Amino acid sequence: MFVKSPSESGSWRERLLNASPAVFGLLVWSLIVLVPDGLLLFLTAKNIAAQWYPSVPGEITHSAEQREVNESFDTKVRFRYTVNGQEFTGQRLHFLNLRDVSRPSKAQLTLTRYPVGQQVDVIYNPNDPSDSALDRTLNGMPLSFALFLLPFNLLMLGGWKWISRRVRGLRSLPLRREGDRWFVLPTNGQPWVVALTIASLLSFVAIFVVGIGGWSDDLTVMIAVWMAIVALSSLAYWHTRSLVRREKPVLILDDGLSIVTWPPSAEMPELSVARSRLLAMEVSDDRQSGCDESSSLTFSILLRFNVNDGQSAQRVVFQTTNSLEATSMLEWLEEWTGLPGQR
């Protein structure tokens, strides 16, 4: 859950200034990503508009293949045509204008379809007759290219979301709000992070499978791939979200009654303490016995309080192996309890 972090004090301008190095790096990354994004949108829109372009007879003047790396081939085709008495030449197979690199079998099919001297229909832009191509079919190439760009776009969007939270002074903590009560959970969950990670991994795998199979221009296959990625990512989100919602709290903070409650566990019975009886908090870091120095630390937030007989006692309220999460949770608990924490 995203909550206001007491450590992020000051105005949003000050927080933005503190995050300026990250903002600059993200601006550079966004520029790198948005250029191919914009090109893809432009070419896709142009290919859709080409469905209504007129056509004229033309002739193939050059048809050859060029060997590329990894045993792929780039098909080179040129043609000529006449519009309103003026002769033009063109070399694009498709209005998408994406490089047609393929396997030898596919390249050979293109050469067979467009041999030198072949009469063809040339589709041209009526506003610019030099803007022409031989094919205006709506195929799967835009979806294939978008699949390749997906992880880079997700990283960009995730980065701006992180910057936005930092500027607003928000942090994600393992909390759940129900009515007047806060439930401190053992884990954060992060359903959106899980979903976006799954989508990125699936897109990397899919782009290789589609490339090897030669299905990048198959519209049916690409639609199926995108549907699978969206479905599996959504499933990961809802599964993680349901796990977080079912997670049993390790601590309950009641705003209305000003009571802190430890739910019952296998080791300890339920315990409720009024906020006025809380004394102090602290964070301890420990390694499990028998673990070497390279093992991760476990950070425990301890809350000390007065018991009925006037003696003090303490209990663990939260544990994590993430030092930043431990610090953020301690700061949030400091704000709720009004107690200074000892680090």
C-alpha positions, 0 to 999 in steps of 0.5 A: 500500500502506498502511504505518506512517508514521514521521512519525505518532508519538505515541498514537492519541489524539494523532493523533485530536486533531490530526485533530479539525477534519476529524473534526468536519466529517465528523461534520456531513457524515455527519449530513446524509447519514445522515438521507436514508439512514435515511429511504430505508431506513425507507420501503423497509422500510415498502413491503415490509411493506405487501405483507402489509397488508389493503385496504378499498374507498375513493373518490377525493375529489380529483384534480388536477395542480400544475405544477412547475419544468422543466415537471414536474407533482406529482399531488395525489390524496385519498381516503377509506375506512372501517375498523371503522366509522371514516372516514379520509382519505389522500393518498398514492399509494405507501407510499414517500411520495416526492414523485411529480413527473413529466412531463405524460404520466405525470401525466395517466396518474395522473389518468386512473387516479384521477378524482374518484369512482373506487372504489379499494382502499385499503391500510392499516396494521392497527396504524394505519388512518390509515397508508394508500396506494393502491399497494404495488408494489415499483418502482424509486424506492428504487434511484433515490433511492439512486443520487442519494445514492451519491456523497454516501455514497461521500464520507462513507465515503472520509472516515472511511477517511481519518480511520481511517488518520490515527488509526492512523498509516497512509499510502498509498505506492507500495509492494508487499510480496513475501516479504522484499522491498519493491518501490518502484513509480513510481506509487501506483495507488490501485485503490479510489480509482479505483473509487469515483471511477468509481462517483460519476461514473457515478451522476451521469450515470445519475441525469440519464439516468434522470430525462430518460427518466422511468425512475426508477420502473422497477424493471427499468431501475434494477436494470440501472443499478445492475448496470452501475455495480457492474460498471464500478466493479469493472472499474476496480478490477481493471484498476488493481490489475492495472496496479499489480501489473505495474508494474516497480519502480524500487527493491527493498529486501531486508529479509533480505539488507539490500540495495538494488537498482536494477533494470536500465533503458534508461539504467542497468544493475542495481546492488545496494548493501549497506545498510551502504554507504548514506550519505545521502538528499535530495529535489530539486525541479526543473522540466523545461527550457523549462517556465514557472513555472506548470508542476508541480515534479518531486520526486526522492529521491536516495540516496547510497552508497559504491561499490567504489573508495571513492568516493561516488555517487548514484542516483534512487530515486523521482520524483513531482509530489506533494510530500506523496507525496515527503515520505511516501516519504522518511520511510518510506525514512529509517526503512528505511535508518536515514539522515536525509533532507535536504529 
